[in-house]
Amino acid sequence: MVAPLAENSNATIIASPNIINALNNNPLLPPPPRFATATTRDTAAYAHAIAFATTKYFLVAFSVSGLYSIITTLASIFVIKKPDLKWKLILYFPFWDTLILGIIATATGTVGGVAYVGLKGNHHVGWFKVCNAYDKFCKHLAGSLAVALFGSIVTVLLIWLSAYNLHIRVPK
């Protein structure tokens, strides 16, 4: 029995530090004439992200996913050593895997929304593009998003494989 989310720990290891280290010193774009008169110098960092709560949720969700991957790997090793516990854990893994998938999928989706607004802006509410000023930050955000999306897809495939293996074991 293999821990279905062990592969997702790779996505966690890559995506989480990437979003934290997204720091870039660039001058801000000149604000629209109606608001201010000068260009200021500021930094774009994790704490100043377009939606701080969203990137924090992303970081926490993937940290929880990484911890869960470690726990399921250890549980799988324990089951190999004590096969009589196999039937107690075999049904719990798909349920918890699905819960973790939901968490990482929502985190990936919310960061995708933030990345899209940073890339395109939203002129209807007056949000301007920031990726042309904070290119390094946006590249880190895009890299984290790509790795997270890959990890989510791999997780779906592994959950399907786990459910199929459970289906095969059911007596007919």
ABEGO torsion letter per residue (X at the ends): XBBAAAAAAAAAAAAAAAAAABBBBBBBBBBBAAABABBBBBBBBAAABABAAAAAAAAAAAAAAAAAAAAAAAAAAAAAABAAAAAAAAAAAAAAAAAAAAAAAAAAAAAAAAAAAAAAEBAAAGBBBAAAABAAAAAAAAAAAAAAAAAAAAAAAAAAAAAAAAAAABBX
